[in-house]
């Protein structure tokens, strides 16, 4: 599982195009949809800081450059399952 590091202010995600979503700011989301997909989002849940992908097509692999950018910016760490 990937998650945003504990020492990172989640406001940093906004620099990458993420926006708060939900009435109670339940998650940070960025739309990574492609013309071939109806809906695809990269989601960070503030409480757990887990990074998940919500997609209508399980074969989504394109447009994940944003995840790579987060990793390269040293904002992401791998944690146990």
N, CA, C and O atoms as a GROMACS GRO file, in nm:
protein
  324
    1UNK      N    1   0.084  -0.117   0.000
    1UNK     CA    2   0.000   0.000   0.000
    1UNK      C    3   0.090   0.124   0.000
    1UNK      O    4   0.196   0.125   0.061
    2UNK      N    5   0.045   0.226  -0.068
    2UNK     CA    6   0.116   0.353  -0.069
    2UNK      C    7   0.039   0.453   0.014
    2UNK      O    8  -0.084   0.451   0.018
    3UNK      N    9   0.112   0.540   0.080
    3UNK     CA   10   0.047   0.646   0.158
    3UNK      C   11   0.134   0.770   0.157
    3UNK      O   12   0.255   0.763   0.132
    4UNK      N   13   0.071   0.882   0.185
    4UNK     CA   14   0.145   1.007   0.199
    4UNK      C   15   0.215   1.003   0.336
    4UNK      O   16   0.154   0.965   0.436
    5UNK      N   17   0.339   1.042   0.338
    5UNK     CA   18   0.417   1.039   0.462
    5UNK      C   19   0.351   1.124   0.570
    5UNK      O   20   0.288   1.226   0.542
    6UNK      N   21   0.367   1.080   0.695
    6UNK     CA   22   0.305   1.148   0.809
    6UNK      C   23   0.356   1.291   0.827
    6UNK      O   24   0.282   1.377   0.876
    7UNK      N   25   0.479   1.317   0.789
    7UNK     CA   26   0.536   1.451   0.810
    7UNK      C   27   0.503   1.549   0.698
    7UNK      O   28   0.552   1.662   0.699
    8UNK      N   29   0.420   1.508   0.602
    8UNK     CA   30   0.385   1.594   0.489
    8UNK      C   31   0.251   1.662   0.517
    8UNK      O   32   0.153   1.596   0.552
    9UNK      N   33   0.247   1.794   0.502
    9UNK     CA   34   0.121   1.869   0.513
    9UNK      C   35   0.038   1.835   0.389
    9UNK      O   36   0.085   1.855   0.277
   10UNK      N   37  -0.083   1.786   0.408
   10UNK     CA   38  -0.165   1.744   0.294
   10UNK      C   39  -0.199   1.858   0.199
   10UNK      O   40  -0.239   1.834   0.085
   11UNK      N   41  -0.183   1.982   0.243
   11UNK     CA   42  -0.202   2.096   0.153
   11UNK      C   43  -0.104   2.090   0.036
   11UNK      O   44  -0.129   2.147  -0.070
   12UNK      N   45   0.009   2.019   0.055
   12UNK     CA   46   0.108   2.000  -0.053
   12UNK      C   47   0.043   1.935  -0.175
   12UNK      O   48   0.086   1.959  -0.288
   13UNK      N   49  -0.059   1.853  -0.153
   13UNK     CA   50  -0.125   1.783  -0.263
   13UNK      C   51  -0.189   1.881  -0.361
   13UNK      O   52  -0.200   1.852  -0.480
   14UNK      N   53  -0.230   1.996  -0.312
   14UNK     CA   54  -0.293   2.096  -0.398
   14UNK      C   55  -0.197   2.146  -0.505
   14UNK      O   56  -0.240   2.187  -0.613
   15UNK      N   57  -0.068   2.145  -0.477
   15UNK     CA   58   0.033   2.184  -0.576
   15UNK      C   59   0.034   2.087  -0.695
   15UNK      O   60   0.080   2.123  -0.804
   16UNK      N   61  -0.015   1.966  -0.673
   16UNK     CA   62  -0.019   1.865  -0.778
   16UNK      C   63  -0.156   1.856  -0.845
   16UNK      O   64  -0.178   1.770  -0.930
   17UNK      N   65  -0.248   1.945  -0.806
   17UNK     CA   66  -0.379   1.949  -0.868
   17UNK      C   67  -0.490   1.881  -0.790
   17UNK      O   68  -0.603   1.877  -0.837
   18UNK      N   69  -0.460   1.827  -0.672
   18UNK     CA   70  -0.562   1.765  -0.589
   18UNK      C   71  -0.654   1.872  -0.531
   18UNK      O   72  -0.613   1.986  -0.507
   19UNK      N   73  -0.780   1.833  -0.510
   19UNK     CA   74  -0.877   1.922  -0.447
   19UNK      C   75  -0.949   1.845  -0.337
   19UNK      O   76  -0.969   1.724  -0.348
   20UNK      N   77  -0.988   1.918  -0.231
   20UNK     CA   78  -1.067   1.855  -0.125
   20UNK      C   79  -1.203   1.819  -0.179
   20UNK      O   80  -1.262   1.894  -0.257
   21UNK      N   81  -1.253   1.704  -0.139
   21UNK     CA   82  -1.379   1.653  -0.190
   21UNK      C   83  -1.467   1.610  -0.073
   21UNK      O   84  -1.416   1.555   0.026
   22UNK      N   85  -1.594   1.633  -0.083
   22UNK     CA   86  -1.689   1.589   0.019
   22UNK      C   87  -1.726   1.702   0.114
   22UNK      O   88  -1.653   1.800   0.128
   23UNK      N   89  -1.839   1.686   0.178
   23UNK     CA   90  -1.889   1.787   0.271
   23UNK      C   91  -1.793   1.815   0.384
   23UNK      O   92  -1.772   1.930   0.423
   24UNK      N   93  -1.735   1.710   0.436
   24UNK     CA   94  -1.645   1.723   0.551
   24UNK      C   95  -1.499   1.705   0.512
   24UNK      O   96  -1.417   1.657   0.591
   25UNK      N   97  -1.467   1.744   0.390
   25UNK     CA   98  -1.330   1.730   0.340
   25UNK      C   99  -1.282   1.587   0.360
   25UNK      O  100  -1.177   1.563   0.420
   26UNK      N  101  -1.360   1.492   0.310
   26UNK     CA  102  -1.334   1.351   0.333
   26UNK      C  103  -1.214   1.297   0.259
   26UNK      O  104  -1.155   1.198   0.301
   27UNK      N  105  -1.176   1.361   0.148
   27UNK     CA  106  -1.061   1.312   0.072
   27UNK      C  107  -1.007   1.421  -0.018
   27UNK      O  108  -1.074   1.519  -0.050
   28UNK      N  109  -0.884   1.401  -0.058
   28UNK     CA  110  -0.824   1.480  -0.164
   28UNK      C  111  -0.835   1.396  -0.289
   28UNK      O  112  -0.805   1.277  -0.287
   29UNK      N  113  -0.878   1.457  -0.398
   29UNK     CA  114  -0.896   1.383  -0.524
   29UNK      C  115  -0.838   1.462  -0.640
   29UNK      O  116  -0.836   1.585  -0.641
   30UNK      N  117  -0.793   1.386  -0.737
   30UNK     CA  118  -0.757   1.445  -0.865
   30UNK      C  119  -0.813   1.352  -0.972
   30UNK      O  120  -0.798   1.230  -0.965
   31UNK      N  121  -0.875   1.412  -1.071
   31UNK     CA  122  -0.933   1.336  -1.181
   31UNK      C  123  -0.820   1.296  -1.274
   31UNK      O  124  -0.747   1.382  -1.324
   32UNK      N  125  -0.805   1.168  -1.299
   32UNK     CA  126  -0.702   1.121  -1.392
   32UNK      C  127  -0.767   1.051  -1.510
   32UNK      O  128  -0.706   0.965  -1.575
   33UNK      N  129  -0.892   1.088  -1.538
   33UNK     CA  130  -0.964   1.021  -1.645
   33UNK      C  131  -0.902   1.051  -1.780
   33UNK      O  132  -0.833   1.150  -1.800
   34UNK      N  133  -0.930   0.964  -1.870
   34UNK     CA  134  -0.880   0.968  -2.006
   34UNK      C  135  -1.003   0.960  -2.096
   34UNK      O  136  -1.111   0.923  -2.049
   35UNK      N  137  -0.990   0.992  -2.221
   35UNK     CA  138  -1.104   0.984  -2.312
   35UNK      C  139  -1.164   0.844  -2.316
   35UNK      O  140  -1.283   0.827  -2.344
   36UNK      N  141  -1.083   0.743  -2.287
   36UNK     CA  142  -1.132   0.605  -2.290
   36UNK      C  143  -1.205   0.566  -2.163
   36UNK      O  144  -1.273   0.463  -2.160
   37UNK      N  145  -1.194   0.645  -2.057
   37UNK     CA  146  -1.253   0.610  -1.928
   37UNK      C  147  -1.357   0.714  -1.888
   37UNK      O  148  -1.340   0.833  -1.912
   38UNK      N  149  -1.464   0.669  -1.827
   38UNK     CA  150  -1.566   0.761  -1.781
   38UNK      C  151  -1.522   0.832  -1.654
   38UNK      O  152  -1.532   0.954  -1.644
   39UNK      N  153  -1.474   0.756  -1.557
   39UNK     CA  154  -1.432   0.815  -1.431
   39UNK      C  155  -1.306   0.745  -1.381
   39UNK      O  156  -1.296   0.623  -1.384
   40UNK      N  157  -1.213   0.824  -1.335
   40UNK     CA  158  -1.094   0.769  -1.272
   40UNK      C  159  -1.036   0.877  -1.182
   40UNK      O  160  -1.014   0.990  -1.224
   41UNK      N  161  -1.010   0.840  -1.057
   41UNK     CA  162  -0.960   0.936  -0.960
   41UNK      C  163  -0.845   0.875  -0.880
   41UNK      O  164  -0.846   0.757  -0.848
   42UNK      N  165  -0.748   0.958  -0.851
   42UNK     CA  166  -0.645   0.925  -0.754
   42UNK      C  167  -0.691   0.992  -0.625
   42UNK      O  168  -0.716   1.112  -0.623
   43UNK      N  169  -0.702   0.914  -0.517
   43UNK     CA  170  -0.764   0.962  -0.393
   43UNK      C  171  -0.669   0.943  -0.276
   43UNK      O  172  -0.604   0.840  -0.262
   44UNK      N  173  -0.662   1.046  -0.192
   44UNK     CA  174  -0.588   1.038  -0.066
   44UNK      C  175  -0.687   1.067   0.046
   44UNK      O  176  -0.750   1.172   0.050
   45UNK      N  177  -0.699   0.972   0.138
   45UNK     CA  178  -0.787   0.988   0.253
   45UNK      C  179  -0.706   1.051   0.366
   45UNK      O  180  -0.608   0.992   0.410
   46UNK      N  181  -0.745   1.171   0.414
   46UNK     CA  182  -0.665   1.242   0.514
   46UNK      C  183  -0.638   1.163   0.643
   46UNK      O  184  -0.527   1.172   0.696
   47UNK      N  185  -0.733   1.089   0.693
   47UNK     CA  186  -0.713   1.018   0.819
   47UNK      C  187  -0.605   0.911   0.808
   47UNK      O  188  -0.515   0.904   0.892
   48UNK      N  189  -0.614   0.828   0.706
   48UNK     CA  190  -0.518   0.718   0.690
   48UNK      C  191  -0.401   0.755   0.600
   48UNK      O  192  -0.295   0.692   0.606
   49UNK      N  193  -0.420   0.858   0.516
   49UNK     CA  194  -0.321   0.903   0.418
   49UNK      C  195  -0.298   0.800   0.307
   49UNK      O  196  -0.203   0.813   0.230
   50UNK      N  197  -0.382   0.698   0.300
   50UNK     CA  198  -0.370   0.597   0.196
   50UNK      C  199  -0.398   0.657   0.059
   50UNK      O  200  -0.481   0.747   0.043
   51UNK      N  201  -0.326   0.606  -0.040
   51UNK     CA  202  -0.347   0.647  -0.179
   51UNK      C  203  -0.422   0.534  -0.248
   51UNK      O  204  -0.377   0.419  -0.248
   52UNK      N  205  -0.537   0.566  -0.308
   52UNK     CA  206  -0.615   0.466  -0.379
   52UNK      C  207  -0.652   0.520  -0.517
   52UNK      O  208  -0.647   0.640  -0.542
   53UNK      N  209  -0.689   0.427  -0.604
   53UNK     CA  210  -0.737   0.463  -0.737
   53UNK      C  211  -0.880   0.412  -0.748
   53UNK      O  212  -0.907   0.296  -0.721
   54UNK      N  213  -0.969   0.500  -0.787
   54UNK     CA  214  -1.108   0.464  -0.810
   54UNK      C  215  -1.133   0.483  -0.959
   54UNK      O  216  -1.132   0.595  -1.009
   55UNK      N  217  -1.154   0.372  -1.028
   55UNK     CA  218  -1.170   0.380  -1.173
   55UNK      C  219  -1.284   0.290  -1.220
   55UNK      O  220  -1.309   0.184  -1.162
   56UNK      N  221  -1.351   0.334  -1.324
   56UNK     CA  222  -1.458   0.254  -1.381
   56UNK      C  223  -1.401   0.138  -1.462
   56UNK      O  224  -1.472   0.043  -1.493
   57UNK      N  225  -1.274   0.146  -1.496
   57UNK     CA  226  -1.208   0.041  -1.574
   57UNK      C  227  -1.086  -0.004  -1.496
   57UNK      O  228  -0.997   0.076  -1.467
   58UNK      N  229  -1.080  -0.130  -1.462
   58UNK     CA  230  -0.970  -0.179  -1.379
   58UNK      C  231  -0.837  -0.182  -1.453
   58UNK      O  232  -0.734  -0.210  -1.392
   59UNK      N  233  -0.837  -0.156  -1.580
   59UNK     CA  234  -0.713  -0.159  -1.657
   59UNK      C  235  -0.649  -0.022  -1.672
   59UNK      O  236  -0.563  -0.003  -1.759
   60UNK      N  237  -0.688   0.071  -1.591
   60UNK     CA  238  -0.633   0.205  -1.603
   60UNK      C  239  -0.484   0.205  -1.568
   60UNK      O  240  -0.445   0.165  -1.459
   61UNK      N  241  -0.405   0.250  -1.661
   61UNK     CA  242  -0.261   0.262  -1.637
   61UNK      C  243  -0.210   0.396  -1.687
   61UNK      O  244  -0.108   0.446  -1.640
   62UNK      N  245  -0.280   0.453  -1.783
   62UNK     CA  246  -0.239   0.583  -1.836
   62UNK      C  247  -0.273   0.692  -1.736
   62UNK      O  248  -0.353   0.672  -1.645
   63UNK      N  249  -0.211   0.806  -1.752
   63UNK     CA  250  -0.240   0.925  -1.673
   63UNK      C  251  -0.204   0.909  -1.526
   63UNK      O  252  -0.258   0.982  -1.443
   64UNK      N  253  -0.116   0.817  -1.492
   64UNK     CA  254  -0.074   0.801  -1.354
   64UNK      C  255   0.055   0.878  -1.327
   64UNK      O  256   0.123   0.855  -1.227
   65UNK      N  257   0.088   0.969  -1.415
   65UNK     CA  258   0.208   1.051  -1.397
   65UNK      C  259   0.203   1.127  -1.265
   65UNK      O  260   0.307   1.151  -1.203
   66UNK      N  261   0.084   1.165  -1.221
   66UNK     CA  262   0.071   1.240  -1.096
   66UNK      C  263   0.120   1.157  -0.978
   66UNK      O  264   0.182   1.211  -0.886
   67UNK      N  265   0.094   1.026  -0.979
   67UNK     CA  266   0.144   0.940  -0.872
   67UNK      C  267   0.296   0.934  -0.876
   67UNK      O  268   0.361   0.939  -0.772
   68UNK      N  269   0.351   0.925  -0.993
   68UNK     CA  270   0.496   0.927  -1.008
   68UNK      C  271   0.554   1.058  -0.954
   68UNK      O  272   0.656   1.058  -0.886
   69UNK      N  273   0.488   1.169  -0.985
   69UNK     CA  274   0.534   1.300  -0.937
   69UNK      C  275   0.534   1.308  -0.785
   69UNK      O  276   0.626   1.364  -0.725
   70UNK      N  277   0.431   1.251  -0.721
   70UNK     CA  278   0.426   1.249  -0.575
   70UNK      C  279   0.541   1.167  -0.517
   70UNK      O  280   0.601   1.206  -0.416
   71UNK      N  281   0.570   1.056  -0.580
   71UNK     CA  282   0.681   0.972  -0.534
   71UNK      C  283   0.813   1.044  -0.551
   71UNK      O  284   0.896   1.044  -0.460
   72UNK      N  285   0.833   1.105  -0.666
   72UNK     CA  286   0.958   1.176  -0.692
   72UNK      C  287   0.976   1.296  -0.599
   72UNK      O  288   1.089   1.333  -0.568
   73UNK      N  289   0.866   1.356  -0.555
   73UNK     CA  290   0.873   1.469  -0.462
   73UNK      C  291   0.894   1.421  -0.318
   73UNK      O  292   0.893   1.501  -0.224
   74UNK      N  293   0.912   1.291  -0.302
   74UNK     CA  294   0.938   1.230  -0.171
   74UNK      C  295   0.824   1.251  -0.072
   74UNK      O  296   0.846   1.269   0.048
   75UNK      N  297   0.700   1.247  -0.123
   75UNK     CA  298   0.583   1.261  -0.038
   75UNK      C  299   0.518   1.127  -0.005
   75UNK      O  300   0.426   1.121   0.077
   76UNK      N  301   0.565   1.021  -0.068
   76UNK     CA  302   0.499   0.890  -0.058
   76UNK      C  303   0.592   0.788   0.005
   76UNK      O  304   0.713   0.792  -0.015
   77UNK      N  305   0.533   0.697   0.081
   77UNK     CA  306   0.610   0.586   0.134
   77UNK      C  307   0.527   0.458   0.122
   77UNK      O  308   0.404   0.463   0.118
   78UNK      N  309   0.595   0.346   0.116
   78UNK     CA  310   0.528   0.218   0.112
   78UNK      C  311   0.520   0.165   0.255
   78UNK      O  312   0.618   0.165   0.328
   79UNK      N  313   0.400   0.121   0.292
   79UNK     CA  314   0.379   0.067   0.426
   79UNK      C  315   0.322  -0.074   0.415
   79UNK      O  316   0.277  -0.113   0.307
   80UNK      N  317   0.322  -0.150   0.524
   80UNK     CA  318   0.270  -0.287   0.523
   80UNK      C  319   0.128  -0.294   0.475
   80UNK      O  320   0.054  -0.196   0.482
   81UNK      N  321   0.091  -0.409   0.428
   81UNK     CA  322  -0.043  -0.432   0.372
   81UNK      C  323  -0.150  -0.407   0.472
   81UNK      O  324  -0.268  -0.422   0.440
   0.00000   0.00000   0.00000
